[in-house]
Amino acid sequence: MQMQLLIDRIRKDGIVKDGDVLKVDAFLNHQIDVGLLEEIGKEIRRQFDGKKVTKILTIEASGIAIACIAARYFNCPVLFAKKTKTLNIAGDVYTAEVYSFTHQKMNRIIVSKSFLHADDSVLIIDDFLANGKAIIGLSELVSQAGAELVGAVSVIEKGFQGGGDRIREMGIDLHSLAIVESMDPEKGLIFREEEGIH
Amino acid sequence: MQMQLLIDRIRKDGIVKDGDVLKVDAFLNHQIDVGLLEEIGKEIRRQFDGKKVTKILTIEASGIAIACIAARYFNCPVLFAKKTKTLNIAGDVYTAEVYSFTHQKMNRIIVSKSFLHADDSVLIIDDFLANGKAIIGLSELVSQAGAELVGAVSVIEKGFQGGGDRIREMGIDLHSLAIVESMDPEKGLIFREEEGIH
């Protein structure tokens, strides 16, 4: 379910650029409004009310902020996947390949096997969802560990890029707190309407 | 001033490796114990009691976690410097060069001029201090903006590498929450004693 406070903030401080780029540098992924993240963290807890979560999994760098603040409401640790270019990865990590829309390149992501186990119940949290490859890659790490995937959260989903819908079709319980349906430097932002807004 | 809770945790879960490497992946920079970060955040606020801080400045990736949790106790935003390899940086950023001990390479760090101003009072927070180049680079960004540097915090300082003492000699009010004076895979960790431990 989308979050009105967040949508209002994106309308106020988000900047639409050519090439389907939405800059939210003012409050989410360069300068960080920690008060806003606390409201987002509470909303994530509300949306996964009653669900057991033993670990929040995210990806460096900007996912770390929201994951850490949200983790306060779940009383669980955060684990962040690291990006690496190294092809020869030692056997003590889980690994997946992720294509970055922002940086237009392939990254290998890794987490240490020491910190993700078959008895973990994992919630994936990331700041942006475009082509969905980050969340899919993170879900592969959860599978490799034999852990339970409780669901996934993206703070901002670019709905028109289709990644979110692909993830939903895979059966992952994806919650996006703001879904941008279209954006245009002239016309501005239009958010998805069929989902409720809290 | 050092922090006993943190020192105890480093002794318990830190792993000393050859080449002066101290791995704290279990609670600080891969898996993150958010409860511990909250205690660290409170301690940072206590050590800078009464000081006006309008912005916490850190560097991606693992500095983001501690900066965001600490920012809750300062009621201010976080700004994280980004690492980039791009040499041609547009004129709307402050930039400095930082040599990474961990990755043995030179990084250029940048922050947008939009988020760092002459009227800001900045506290720098980073997770690790080895050669001190990250904090020095971040302090250069603060200078370029004409902002006030309130001080700097490193969660773990490797005292034997001298970076922290160089920063203190520069007149920066550096607070390290744990200062490792020597480490050895056989003998283990020895922390600096001349400073008080809280």
Interface residues (C-beta under 8 A of the other chain):
Chain A: D25 A26 F27 H30 Q31 I32 D33 V34 G35 L37 E38 E60 A61 S62 I64 A65 C68 I69 A71 R72 N75 C76 P77 V78 L79 F80 K82 V111 S112 S114 F115
Chain B: D25 A26 F27 H30 Q31 I32 D33 V34 G35 L37 E38 E60 A61 S62 I64 A65 C68 I69 A71 R72 N75 C76 P77 V78 L79 F80 K82 V111 S112 S114 F115
